[in-house]
């Protein structure tokens, strides 16, 4: 299977939430908004939260 940089980063971070291990945080730079939102929601859920705030302040 050949993955582009964003797909590889997404898969690495998702697997890291299921099987805790060290993951380089620079991987988030290539995720894009959609995949980053998925990862953030998963991390919030692992932390016991049902909602996250993502965006910019005005």
mmCIF file of the N, C-alpha and C atoms, coordinates in Angstrom:
data_MODEL
# 
_entry.id   MODEL 
# 
loop_
_atom_site.group_PDB 
_atom_site.id 
_atom_site.type_symbol 
_atom_site.label_atom_id 
_atom_site.label_alt_id 
_atom_site.label_comp_id 
_atom_site.label_asym_id 
_atom_site.label_entity_id 
_atom_site.label_seq_id 
_atom_site.pdbx_PDB_ins_code 
_atom_site.Cartn_x 
_atom_site.Cartn_y 
_atom_site.Cartn_z 
_atom_site.occupancy 
_atom_site.B_iso_or_equiv 
_atom_site.pdbx_formal_charge 
_atom_site.auth_seq_id 
_atom_site.auth_comp_id 
_atom_site.auth_asym_id 
_atom_site.auth_atom_id 
_atom_site.pdbx_PDB_model_num 
ATOM 1   N N  . UNK A 1 1  ? 0.836   -1.163 0.000  1.00 0.00 ? 1  UNK A N  1 
ATOM 2   C CA . UNK A 1 1  ? 0.000   0.000  0.000  1.00 0.00 ? 1  UNK A CA 1 
ATOM 3   C C  . UNK A 1 1  ? 0.892   1.240  0.000  1.00 0.00 ? 1  UNK A C  1 
ATOM 4   N N  . UNK A 1 2  ? 0.599   2.158  -0.880 1.00 0.00 ? 2  UNK A N  1 
ATOM 5   C CA . UNK A 1 2  ? 1.354   3.405  -0.961 1.00 0.00 ? 2  UNK A CA 1 
ATOM 6   C C  . UNK A 1 2  ? 0.499   4.533  -0.396 1.00 0.00 ? 2  UNK A C  1 
ATOM 7   N N  . UNK A 1 3  ? 1.031   5.219  0.605  1.00 0.00 ? 3  UNK A N  1 
ATOM 8   C CA . UNK A 1 3  ? 0.318   6.328  1.246  1.00 0.00 ? 3  UNK A CA 1 
ATOM 9   C C  . UNK A 1 3  ? 1.045   7.624  0.969  1.00 0.00 ? 3  UNK A C  1 
ATOM 10  N N  . UNK A 1 4  ? 0.257   8.699  0.764  1.00 0.00 ? 4  UNK A N  1 
ATOM 11  C CA . UNK A 1 4  ? 0.906   10.000 0.655  1.00 0.00 ? 4  UNK A CA 1 
ATOM 12  C C  . UNK A 1 4  ? 1.242   10.481 2.068  1.00 0.00 ? 4  UNK A C  1 
ATOM 13  N N  . UNK A 1 5  ? 1.899   11.626 2.172  1.00 0.00 ? 5  UNK A N  1 
ATOM 14  C CA . UNK A 1 5  ? 2.368   12.122 3.462  1.00 0.00 ? 5  UNK A CA 1 
ATOM 15  C C  . UNK A 1 5  ? 1.230   12.354 4.456  1.00 0.00 ? 5  UNK A C  1 
ATOM 16  N N  . UNK A 1 6  ? 0.116   12.915 3.986  1.00 0.00 ? 6  UNK A N  1 
ATOM 17  C CA . UNK A 1 6  ? -1.028  13.170 4.859  1.00 0.00 ? 6  UNK A CA 1 
ATOM 18  C C  . UNK A 1 6  ? -1.685  11.887 5.339  1.00 0.00 ? 6  UNK A C  1 
ATOM 19  N N  . UNK A 1 7  ? -1.831  10.925 4.444  1.00 0.00 ? 7  UNK A N  1 
ATOM 20  C CA . UNK A 1 7  ? -2.425  9.637  4.813  1.00 0.00 ? 7  UNK A CA 1 
ATOM 21  C C  . UNK A 1 7  ? -1.552  8.899  5.825  1.00 0.00 ? 7  UNK A C  1 
ATOM 22  N N  . UNK A 1 8  ? -0.237  8.943  5.611  1.00 0.00 ? 8  UNK A N  1 
ATOM 23  C CA . UNK A 1 8  ? 0.688   8.300  6.536  1.00 0.00 ? 8  UNK A CA 1 
ATOM 24  C C  . UNK A 1 8  ? 0.612   8.940  7.921  1.00 0.00 ? 8  UNK A C  1 
ATOM 25  N N  . UNK A 1 9  ? 0.578   10.273 7.971  1.00 0.00 ? 9  UNK A N  1 
ATOM 26  C CA . UNK A 1 9  ? 0.487   10.974 9.252  1.00 0.00 ? 9  UNK A CA 1 
ATOM 27  C C  . UNK A 1 9  ? -0.811  10.641 9.965  1.00 0.00 ? 9  UNK A C  1 
ATOM 28  N N  . UNK A 1 10 ? -1.920  10.631 9.224  1.00 0.00 ? 10 UNK A N  1 
ATOM 29  C CA . UNK A 1 10 ? -3.216  10.325 9.818  1.00 0.00 ? 10 UNK A CA 1 
ATOM 30  C C  . UNK A 1 10 ? -3.231  8.913  10.387 1.00 0.00 ? 10 UNK A C  1 
ATOM 31  N N  . UNK A 1 11 ? -2.780  7.955  9.612  1.00 0.00 ? 11 UNK A N  1 
ATOM 32  C CA . UNK A 1 11 ? -2.764  6.567  10.064 1.00 0.00 ? 11 UNK A CA 1 
ATOM 33  C C  . UNK A 1 11 ? -1.867  6.391  11.283 1.00 0.00 ? 11 UNK A C  1 
ATOM 34  N N  . UNK A 1 12 ? -0.710  7.026  11.272 1.00 0.00 ? 12 UNK A N  1 
ATOM 35  C CA . UNK A 1 12 ? 0.212   6.936  12.407 1.00 0.00 ? 12 UNK A CA 1 
ATOM 36  C C  . UNK A 1 12 ? -0.419  7.476  13.680 1.00 0.00 ? 12 UNK A C  1 
ATOM 37  N N  . UNK A 1 13 ? -1.060  8.647  13.592 1.00 0.00 ? 13 UNK A N  1 
ATOM 38  C CA . UNK A 1 13 ? -1.664  9.253  14.785 1.00 0.00 ? 13 UNK A CA 1 
ATOM 39  C C  . UNK A 1 13 ? -2.884  8.481  15.267 1.00 0.00 ? 13 UNK A C  1 
ATOM 40  N N  . UNK A 1 14 ? -3.684  7.951  14.348 1.00 0.00 ? 14 UNK A N  1 
ATOM 41  C CA . UNK A 1 14 ? -4.847  7.159  14.748 1.00 0.00 ? 14 UNK A CA 1 
ATOM 42  C C  . UNK A 1 14 ? -4.399  5.878  15.442 1.00 0.00 ? 14 UNK A C  1 
ATOM 43  N N  . UNK A 1 15 ? -3.417  5.207  14.885 1.00 0.00 ? 15 UNK A N  1 
ATOM 44  C CA . UNK A 1 15 ? -2.917  3.989  15.519 1.00 0.00 ? 15 UNK A CA 1 
ATOM 45  C C  . UNK A 1 15 ? -2.283  4.280  16.875 1.00 0.00 ? 15 UNK A C  1 
ATOM 46  N N  . UNK A 1 16 ? -1.668  5.440  17.018 1.00 0.00 ? 16 UNK A N  1 
ATOM 47  C CA . UNK A 1 16 ? -1.057  5.809  18.292 1.00 0.00 ? 16 UNK A CA 1 
ATOM 48  C C  . UNK A 1 16 ? -2.104  6.002  19.383 1.00 0.00 ? 16 UNK A C  1 
ATOM 49  N N  . UNK A 1 17 ? -3.319  6.394  19.017 1.00 0.00 ? 17 UNK A N  1 
ATOM 50  C CA . UNK A 1 17 ? -4.374  6.526  20.031 1.00 0.00 ? 17 UNK A CA 1 
ATOM 51  C C  . UNK A 1 17 ? -4.866  5.160  20.478 1.00 0.00 ? 17 UNK A C  1 
ATOM 52  N N  . UNK A 1 18 ? -4.833  4.180  19.576 1.00 0.00 ? 18 UNK A N  1 
ATOM 53  C CA . UNK A 1 18 ? -5.278  2.833  19.931 1.00 0.00 ? 18 UNK A CA 1 
ATOM 54  C C  . UNK A 1 18 ? -4.187  2.039  20.635 1.00 0.00 ? 18 UNK A C  1 
ATOM 55  N N  . UNK A 1 19 ? -2.964  2.224  20.211 1.00 0.00 ? 19 UNK A N  1 
ATOM 56  C CA . UNK A 1 19 ? -1.829  1.508  20.767 1.00 0.00 ? 19 UNK A CA 1 
ATOM 57  C C  . UNK A 1 19 ? -0.775  2.534  21.171 1.00 0.00 ? 19 UNK A C  1 
ATOM 58  N N  . UNK A 1 20 ? -0.867  3.050  22.402 1.00 0.00 ? 20 UNK A N  1 
ATOM 59  C CA . UNK A 1 20 ? 0.022   4.144  22.829 1.00 0.00 ? 20 UNK A CA 1 
ATOM 60  C C  . UNK A 1 20 ? 1.498   3.856  22.545 1.00 0.00 ? 20 UNK A C  1 
ATOM 61  N N  . UNK A 1 21 ? 2.120   4.808  21.892 1.00 0.00 ? 21 UNK A N  1 
ATOM 62  C CA . UNK A 1 21 ? 3.541   4.748  21.586 1.00 0.00 ? 21 UNK A CA 1 
ATOM 63  C C  . UNK A 1 21 ? 4.016   6.156  21.285 1.00 0.00 ? 21 UNK A C  1 
ATOM 64  N N  . UNK A 1 22 ? 5.300   6.314  21.147 1.00 0.00 ? 22 UNK A N  1 
ATOM 65  C CA . UNK A 1 22 ? 5.847   7.625  20.817 1.00 0.00 ? 22 UNK A CA 1 
ATOM 66  C C  . UNK A 1 22 ? 5.567   7.947  19.359 1.00 0.00 ? 22 UNK A C  1 
ATOM 67  N N  . UNK A 1 23 ? 5.051   9.144  19.130 1.00 0.00 ? 23 UNK A N  1 
ATOM 68  C CA . UNK A 1 23 ? 4.751   9.598  17.777 1.00 0.00 ? 23 UNK A CA 1 
ATOM 69  C C  . UNK A 1 23 ? 5.294   11.006 17.619 1.00 0.00 ? 23 UNK A C  1 
ATOM 70  N N  . UNK A 1 24 ? 6.035   11.259 16.553 1.00 0.00 ? 24 UNK A N  1 
ATOM 71  C CA . UNK A 1 24 ? 6.537   12.624 16.347 1.00 0.00 ? 24 UNK A CA 1 
ATOM 72  C C  . UNK A 1 24 ? 5.389   13.589 16.078 1.00 0.00 ? 24 UNK A C  1 
ATOM 73  N N  . UNK A 1 25 ? 5.331   14.670 16.842 1.00 0.00 ? 25 UNK A N  1 
ATOM 74  C CA . UNK A 1 25 ? 4.227   15.613 16.709 1.00 0.00 ? 25 UNK A CA 1 
ATOM 75  C C  . UNK A 1 25 ? 4.256   16.404 15.416 1.00 0.00 ? 25 UNK A C  1 
ATOM 76  N N  . UNK A 1 26 ? 5.385   16.437 14.707 1.00 0.00 ? 26 UNK A N  1 
ATOM 77  C CA . UNK A 1 26 ? 5.430   17.140 13.428 1.00 0.00 ? 26 UNK A CA 1 
ATOM 78  C C  . UNK A 1 26 ? 4.497   16.503 12.410 1.00 0.00 ? 26 UNK A C  1 
ATOM 79  N N  . UNK A 1 27 ? 4.048   15.299 12.672 1.00 0.00 ? 27 UNK A N  1 
ATOM 80  C CA . UNK A 1 27 ? 3.130   14.623 11.749 1.00 0.00 ? 27 UNK A CA 1 
ATOM 81  C C  . UNK A 1 27 ? 1.839   15.425 11.576 1.00 0.00 ? 27 UNK A C  1 
ATOM 82  N N  . UNK A 1 28 ? 1.415   16.192 12.585 1.00 0.00 ? 28 UNK A N  1 
ATOM 83  C CA . UNK A 1 28 ? 0.161   16.937 12.474 1.00 0.00 ? 28 UNK A CA 1 
ATOM 84  C C  . UNK A 1 28 ? 0.234   18.045 11.430 1.00 0.00 ? 28 UNK A C  1 
ATOM 85  N N  . UNK A 1 29 ? 1.447   18.463 11.069 1.00 0.00 ? 29 UNK A N  1 
ATOM 86  C CA . UNK A 1 29 ? 1.593   19.542 10.086 1.00 0.00 ? 29 UNK A CA 1 
ATOM 87  C C  . UNK A 1 29 ? 1.005   19.194 8.723  1.00 0.00 ? 29 UNK A C  1 
ATOM 88  N N  . UNK A 1 30 ? 0.938   17.923 8.393  1.00 0.00 ? 30 UNK A N  1 
ATOM 89  C CA . UNK A 1 30 ? 0.495   17.515 7.057  1.00 0.00 ? 30 UNK A CA 1 
ATOM 90  C C  . UNK A 1 30 ? -0.907  16.909 7.058  1.00 0.00 ? 30 UNK A C  1 
ATOM 91  N N  . UNK A 1 31 ? -1.601  16.951 8.188  1.00 0.00 ? 31 UNK A N  1 
ATOM 92  C CA . UNK A 1 31 ? -2.911  16.305 8.272  1.00 0.00 ? 31 UNK A CA 1 
ATOM 93  C C  . UNK A 1 31 ? -4.002  17.012 7.474  1.00 0.00 ? 31 UNK A C  1 
ATOM 94  N N  . UNK A 1 32 ? -4.045  18.315 7.534  1.00 0.00 ? 32 UNK A N  1 
ATOM 95  C CA . UNK A 1 32 ? -5.155  19.047 6.940  1.00 0.00 ? 32 UNK A CA 1 
ATOM 96  C C  . UNK A 1 32 ? -6.277  19.179 7.961  1.00 0.00 ? 32 UNK A C  1 
ATOM 97  N N  . UNK A 1 33 ? -7.209  20.076 7.698  1.00 0.00 ? 33 UNK A N  1 
ATOM 98  C CA . UNK A 1 33 ? -8.277  20.386 8.664  1.00 0.00 ? 33 UNK A CA 1 
ATOM 99  C C  . UNK A 1 33 ? -9.163  19.190 8.992  1.00 0.00 ? 33 UNK A C  1 
ATOM 100 N N  . UNK A 1 34 ? -9.575  18.442 7.988  1.00 0.00 ? 34 UNK A N  1 
ATOM 101 C CA . UNK A 1 34 ? -10.507 17.331 8.209  1.00 0.00 ? 34 UNK A CA 1 
ATOM 102 C C  . UNK A 1 34 ? -9.885  16.247 9.086  1.00 0.00 ? 34 UNK A C  1 
ATOM 103 N N  . UNK A 1 35 ? -8.690  15.809 8.722  1.00 0.00 ? 35 UNK A N  1 
ATOM 104 C CA . UNK A 1 35 ? -8.039  14.739 9.478  1.00 0.00 ? 35 UNK A CA 1 
ATOM 105 C C  . UNK A 1 35 ? -7.620  15.206 10.865 1.00 0.00 ? 35 UNK A C  1 
ATOM 106 N N  . UNK A 1 36 ? -7.166  16.455 10.980 1.00 0.00 ? 36 UNK A N  1 
ATOM 107 C CA . UNK A 1 36 ? -6.786  16.976 12.285 1.00 0.00 ? 36 UNK A CA 1 
ATOM 108 C C  . UNK A 1 36 ? -7.990  17.017 13.222 1.00 0.00 ? 36 UNK A C  1 
ATOM 109 N N  . UNK A 1 37 ? -9.154  17.402 12.700 1.00 0.00 ? 37 UNK A N  1 
ATOM 110 C CA . UNK A 1 37 ? -10.379 17.397 13.513 1.00 0.00 ? 37 UNK A CA 1 
ATOM 111 C C  . UNK A 1 37 ? -10.717 16.014 14.031 1.00 0.00 ? 37 UNK A C  1 
ATOM 112 N N  . UNK A 1 38 ? -10.545 15.010 13.187 1.00 0.00 ? 38 UNK A N  1 
ATOM 113 C CA . UNK A 1 38 ? -10.813 13.625 13.598 1.00 0.00 ? 38 UNK A CA 1 
ATOM 114 C C  . UNK A 1 38 ? -9.876  13.214 14.733 1.00 0.00 ? 38 UNK A C  1 
ATOM 115 N N  . UNK A 1 39 ? -8.599  13.512 14.568 1.00 0.00 ? 39 UNK A N  1 
ATOM 116 C CA . UNK A 1 39 ? -7.616  13.155 15.594 1.00 0.00 ? 39 UNK A CA 1 
ATOM 117 C C  . UNK A 1 39 ? -7.901  13.906 16.891 1.00 0.00 ? 39 UNK A C  1 
ATOM 118 N N  . UNK A 1 40 ? -8.224  15.197 16.806 1.00 0.00 ? 40 UNK A N  1 
ATOM 119 C CA . UNK A 1 40 ? -8.521  15.971 18.018 1.00 0.00 ? 40 UNK A CA 1 
ATOM 120 C C  . UNK A 1 40 ? -9.760  15.453 18.739 1.00 0.00 ? 40 UNK A C  1 
ATOM 121 N N  . UNK A 1 41 ? -10.790 15.087 17.979 1.00 0.00 ? 41 UNK A N  1 
ATOM 122 C CA . UNK A 1 41 ? -11.991 14.527 18.614 1.00 0.00 ? 41 UNK A CA 1 
ATOM 123 C C  . UNK A 1 41 ? -11.680 13.202 19.299 1.00 0.00 ? 41 UNK A C  1 
ATOM 124 N N  . UNK A 1 42 ? -10.838 12.374 18.681 1.00 0.00 ? 42 UNK A N  1 
ATOM 125 C CA . UNK A 1 42 ? -10.454 11.097 19.293 1.00 0.00 ? 42 UNK A CA 1 
ATOM 126 C C  . UNK A 1 42 ? -9.684  11.323 20.587 1.00 0.00 ? 42 UNK A C  1 
ATOM 127 N N  . UNK A 1 43 ? -8.753  12.279 20.583 1.00 0.00 ? 43 UNK A N  1 
ATOM 128 C CA . UNK A 1 43 ? -7.985  12.569 21.790 1.00 0.00 ? 43 UNK A CA 1 
ATOM 129 C C  . UNK A 1 43 ? -8.876  13.134 22.897 1.00 0.00 ? 43 UNK A C  1 
ATOM 130 N N  . UNK A 1 44 ? -9.816  14.004 22.526 1.00 0.00 ? 44 UNK A N  1 
ATOM 131 C CA . UNK A 1 44 ? -10.748 14.549 23.520 1.00 0.00 ? 44 UNK A CA 1 
ATOM 132 C C  . UNK A 1 44 ? -11.595 13.439 24.120 1.00 0.00 ? 44 UNK A C  1 
ATOM 133 N N  . UNK A 1 45 ? -12.024 12.520 23.290 1.00 0.00 ? 45 UNK A N  1 
ATOM 134 C CA . UNK A 1 45 ? -12.827 11.392 23.769 1.00 0.00 ? 45 UNK A CA 1 
ATOM 135 C C  . UNK A 1 45 ? -12.020 10.521 24.733 1.00 0.00 ? 45 UNK A C  1 
ATOM 136 N N  . UNK A 1 46 ? -10.755 10.268 24.398 1.00 0.00 ? 46 UNK A N  1 
ATOM 137 C CA . UNK A 1 46 ? -9.894  9.501  25.301 1.00 0.00 ? 46 UNK A CA 1 
ATOM 138 C C  . UNK A 1 46 ? -9.722  10.210 26.632 1.00 0.00 ? 46 UNK A C  1 
ATOM 139 N N  . UNK A 1 47 ? -9.759  11.540 26.613 1.00 0.00 ? 47 UNK A N  1 
ATOM 140 C CA . UNK A 1 47 ? -9.619  12.330 27.835 1.00 0.00 ? 47 UNK A CA 1 
ATOM 141 C C  . UNK A 1 47 ? -10.918 12.491 28.605 1.00 0.00 ? 47 UNK A C  1 
ATOM 142 N N  . UNK A 1 48 ? -12.011 11.924 28.087 1.00 0.00 ? 48 UNK A N  1 
ATOM 143 C CA . UNK A 1 48 ? -13.289 11.986 28.794 1.00 0.00 ? 48 UNK A CA 1 
ATOM 144 C C  . UNK A 1 48 ? -14.163 13.158 28.438 1.00 0.00 ? 48 UNK A C  1 
ATOM 145 N N  . UNK A 1 49 ? -13.820 13.903 27.394 1.00 0.00 ? 49 UNK A N  1 
ATOM 146 C CA . UNK A 1 49 ? -14.597 15.053 26.984 1.00 0.00 ? 49 UNK A CA 1 
ATOM 147 C C  . UNK A 1 49 ? -15.505 14.684 25.805 1.00 0.00 ? 49 UNK A C  1 
ATOM 148 N N  . UNK A 1 50 ? -16.665 15.305 25.739 1.00 0.00 ? 50 UNK A N  1 
ATOM 149 C CA . UNK A 1 50 ? -17.585 15.023 24.642 1.00 0.00 ? 50 UNK A CA 1 
ATOM 150 C C  . UNK A 1 50 ? -17.545 16.095 23.569 1.00 0.00 ? 50 UNK A C  1 
ATOM 151 N N  . UNK A 1 51 ? -16.835 17.193 23.811 1.00 0.00 ? 51 UNK A N  1 
ATOM 152 C CA . UNK A 1 51 ? -16.795 18.277 22.845 1.00 0.00 ? 51 UNK A CA 1 
ATOM 153 C C  . UNK A 1 51 ? -15.433 18.942 22.817 1.00 0.00 ? 51 UNK A C  1 
ATOM 154 N N  . UNK A 1 52 ? -15.053 19.448 21.664 1.00 0.00 ? 52 UNK A N  1 
ATOM 155 C CA . UNK A 1 52 ? -13.816 20.214 21.550 1.00 0.00 ? 52 UNK A CA 1 
ATOM 156 C C  . UNK A 1 52 ? -14.127 21.521 20.847 1.00 0.00 ? 52 UNK A C  1 
ATOM 157 N N  . UNK A 1 53 ? -13.319 22.510 21.088 1.00 0.00 ? 53 UNK A N  1 
ATOM 158 C CA . UNK A 1 53 ? -13.460 23.785 20.399 1.00 0.00 ? 53 UNK A CA 1 
ATOM 159 C C  . UNK A 1 53 ? -12.276 23.939 19.457 1.00 0.00 ? 53 UNK A C  1 
ATOM 160 N N  . UNK A 1 54 ? -12.562 23.994 18.180 1.00 0.00 ? 54 UNK A N  1 
ATOM 161 C CA . UNK A 1 54 ? -11.516 24.149 17.181 1.00 0.00 ? 54 UNK A CA 1 
ATOM 162 C C  . UNK A 1 54 ? -11.864 25.356 16.342 1.00 0.00 ? 54 UNK A C  1 
ATOM 163 N N  . UNK A 1 55 ? -10.911 26.238 16.181 1.00 0.00 ? 55 UNK A N  1 
ATOM 164 C CA . UNK A 1 55 ? -11.172 27.422 15.370 1.00 0.00 ? 55 UNK A CA 1 
ATOM 165 C C  . UNK A 1 55 ? -10.264 28.560 15.788 1.00 0.00 ? 55 UNK A C  1 
ATOM 166 N N  . UNK A 1 56 ? -10.642 29.731 15.357 1.00 0.00 ? 56 UNK A N  1 
ATOM 167 C CA . UNK A 1 56 ? -9.860  30.895 15.695 1.00 0.00 ? 56 UNK A CA 1 
ATOM 168 C C  . UNK A 1 56 ? -10.693 31.866 16.508 1.00 0.00 ? 56 UNK A C  1 
ATOM 169 N N  . UNK A 1 57 ? -10.028 32.637 17.323 1.00 0.00 ? 57 UNK A N  1 
ATOM 170 C CA . UNK A 1 57 ? -10.724 33.660 18.083 1.00 0.00 ? 57 UNK A CA 1 
ATOM 171 C C  . UNK A 1 57 ? -10.843 34.901 17.255 1.00 0.00 ? 57 UNK A C  1 
ATOM 172 N N  . UNK A 1 58 ? -11.938 35.609 17.448 1.00 0.00 ? 58 UNK A N  1 
ATOM 173 C CA . UNK A 1 58 ? -12.107 36.860 16.685 1.00 0.00 ? 58 UNK A CA 1 
ATOM 174 C C  . UNK A 1 58 ? -11.944 38.059 17.582 1.00 0.00 ? 58 UNK A C  1 
# 
